[in-house]
Amino acid sequence: MEENMEEGQTQKGCFECCIKCLGGIPYASLIATILLYAGVALFCGCGHEALSGTVNILQTYFEMARTAGDTLDVFTMIDIFKYVIYGIAAAFFVYGILLMVEGFFTTGAIKDLYGDFKITTCGRCVSAWFIMLTYLFMLAWLGVTAFTSLPVYMYFNLWTICRNTTLVEGANLCLDLRQFCESTELNMTFHLFIVALAGAGAAVIAMVHYLMVLSANWAYVKDACRMQKYEDIKSKEEQELHDIHSTRSKERLNAYT
């Protein structure tokens, strides 16, 4: 009988511990992090392959070759963009982890306000810094999205020409784009650019989500800090009243004796 009771108490304790752990997870930050990683993965992976496909298209259809030496040509620019993609992937992997850690600490600060963890001015400054940094990253991703939309726009125009070949029949063209309509490589490359554009858009949405989460956390922490100061002042005043009451009681007792 006693063993069953002890086993039930153990199971209850494990259940309460699991509920407490689940309650401390910053779900909003977790969703934003998953969205950010998915967007960055799509943009970096498909963008890298699309750039490689662009090099093959330039060499195959336009008969362009790399310039010898340190001359800055289109192939060098593409290589630079590839290295930028590597940097973006690494940087935002680390940044997503930092934002998740900040979300865990903020959630813990709010839930354990009167425990061992205390909200400090430094914590609020860190939250404000993350808000400013995330806002700048959102603007940067908007620029990346706009830049990635250029090859998608070019593909859309090419697709329109291929579907309406009668519009250019009989016209004197310097470059007849209809020769690329049956190119599987070109079609795959621009579809990769479309997926990369979708990834950049997902990263923008993730940044906006992070801004909402960080702003809400900063407001909650600020209000919780004010409440903590109020409770500290209230506790101090109650202690002073208690001390005054105890002192007066002792004085009355001494007067009677």
Secondary structure, DSSP 8 states (H G I E B T S, - for coil): -HHHHHHHHHHHHHHHHHHHHHHTS-HHHHHHHHHHHHHHHHHHHHHHHHHHHHHHHHHHTS-----SSS---HHHHHHHHHHHHHHHHHHHHHHHHHHHHHHHHHHHHHHTTTSS----HHHHHHHHHHHHHHHHHHHHHHHHHHHHHHHHHHHHHHHHHHH-GGGSTT---SS-GGGGTT-HHHHHHHHHHHHHHHHHHHHHHHHHHHHHHHHHHHHHHHHHHHHHHHHHHHHHHHHHHHHHHHHHHHHHHHHH-
